[in-house]
């Protein structure tokens, strides 16, 4: 660094108001610890460490209703692709037998074993079970007569179209 003799200062002292420090001057000298002492303390710290409990983000526990174990009737979730106006559950169906992972329910006078993941408890009034529209049928075929005209001939044809409800 060049000192300005007329000012008796360097360019850095004129700009910053103080002299420039070397990088080694920024850090205070530390007390050096013996390497054997450092290794012993490091081993003690590592021995005191305990592994963290592992979280399982991928394994989700399915939600199961508490009332499912005491409900006499249940709804059964559909796995089939359904339209926007179709309900996601069928039923109510009578519960015949219960296990830890599955239930046996009565569907159309047949006993069917179903996983509890697909079931939802049904809270029904006794009068609702006696009505024919709540008899527990999964699908009913309704045949509708539709008249259509073909473009090739003007004869009227009746076509039978099945609709499920």
FENPE-V940695 format. One record per pair of residues at least 24 apart in sequence whose ideal C-beta (glycine too) atoms are under 7 Angstrom apart, sorted by sequence separation. I is the first residue (numbers start at 0). GAP is how many residues later the second one is. D is the distance in whole Angstrom. If there is no record, write none. Layout:
BEGIN
i & gap & d
I & GAP & D
I & GAP & D
END
This chain:
BEGIN
i & gap & d
70 & 24 & 7
138 & 25 & 5
139 & 25 & 5
68 & 29 & 7
73 & 29 & 7
75 & 29 & 7
106 & 29 & 6
107 & 29 & 6
91 & 30 & 4
73 & 31 & 6
88 & 31 & 6
90 & 31 & 6
106 & 31 & 7
91 & 32 & 5
75 & 38 & 6
76 & 41 & 4
75 & 42 & 6
91 & 42 & 7
75 & 43 & 6
76 & 43 & 7
92 & 43 & 5
91 & 44 & 7
73 & 45 & 5
74 & 45 & 4
90 & 45 & 6
73 & 46 & 6
73 & 47 & 6
74 & 47 & 5
67 & 48 & 7
73 & 48 & 5
89 & 48 & 5
72 & 49 & 4
70 & 50 & 4
67 & 51 & 6
70 & 51 & 6
72 & 51 & 6
63 & 52 & 6
67 & 53 & 5
66 & 54 & 4
61 & 55 & 5
64 & 55 & 6
64 & 56 & 5
END
